[in-house]
């Protein structure tokens, strides 16, 4: 499952960033998105094209295309 499968207020752990470009993975890691990090789905916007998540008390907005590549487990 990936981040887009989470419902509002659901909590999950990131299990893989393997399908993401290395440069973008580095940018995500700078924001606190890394394997084993805990994420909370805060909201889905613009007809589920944007996802607002919380990681380590930081709110981050991801595009659907990017969120689909981040694998999580509840």
C-alpha positions as CSV (number, residue, x, y, z in Angstrom):
1,X,0.0,0.0,0.0
2,X,1.1,3.6,-0.5
3,X,0.4,7.0,1.1
4,X,-2.6,7.6,-1.2
5,X,-4.3,4.5,0.3
6,X,-4.5,6.1,3.8
7,X,-7.6,7.7,5.1
8,X,-7.7,11.0,7.0
9,X,-6.0,10.7,10.5
10,X,-4.6,7.3,9.8
11,X,-1.1,6.5,10.9
12,X,1.5,4.4,9.1
13,X,5.2,3.6,8.8
14,X,7.2,4.2,5.7
15,X,8.5,0.8,4.5
16,X,10.1,1.8,1.1
17,X,11.2,4.7,-1.0
18,X,12.8,2.3,-3.5
19,X,10.8,3.4,-6.6
20,X,11.8,7.1,-6.3
21,X,14.5,8.9,-8.2
22,X,17.7,9.2,-6.0
23,X,17.8,13.0,-6.2
24,X,14.1,13.2,-5.1
25,X,14.7,10.6,-2.4
26,X,17.4,12.9,-1.0
27,X,15.0,15.8,-1.0
28,X,12.4,13.8,0.8
29,X,14.9,12.7,3.4
30,X,15.9,16.3,4.0
31,X,12.2,16.9,4.9
32,X,12.1,13.9,7.3
33,X,10.5,11.3,5.0
34,X,12.7,8.2,5.3
35,X,12.1,4.5,5.7
36,X,10.7,3.6,9.2
37,X,9.4,7.2,9.7
38,X,5.9,7.5,11.0
39,X,3.4,9.5,8.9
40,X,-0.1,10.7,9.5
41,X,-2.5,11.5,6.7
42,X,-3.9,14.9,7.5
43,X,-5.9,15.8,4.4
44,X,-6.5,15.1,0.7
45,X,-7.0,18.2,-1.5
46,X,-7.9,19.0,-5.1
47,X,-9.9,15.9,-5.9
48,X,-7.2,13.7,-4.3
49,X,-4.3,15.1,-6.3
50,X,-2.5,16.6,-3.3
51,X,-1.9,14.9,0.0
52,X,-1.0,16.7,3.2
53,X,1.0,14.4,5.6
54,X,2.7,15.0,8.9
55,X,6.1,13.5,9.6
56,X,7.9,14.4,12.9
57,X,5.5,17.3,13.6
58,X,6.2,18.8,10.1
59,X,3.4,19.1,7.6
60,X,4.3,18.3,4.0
61,X,2.2,18.4,0.9
62,X,2.9,15.8,-1.8
63,X,1.6,15.5,-5.3
64,X,-0.3,12.3,-6.1
65,X,2.4,11.0,-8.5
66,X,5.0,11.3,-5.7
67,X,2.8,10.0,-2.9
68,X,2.0,6.8,-4.9
69,X,5.7,5.9,-4.9
70,X,6.1,5.9,-1.1
71,X,5.1,2.5,0.3
72,X,3.7,2.4,3.9
73,X,2.3,-0.1,6.3
74,X,-0.4,0.5,9.0
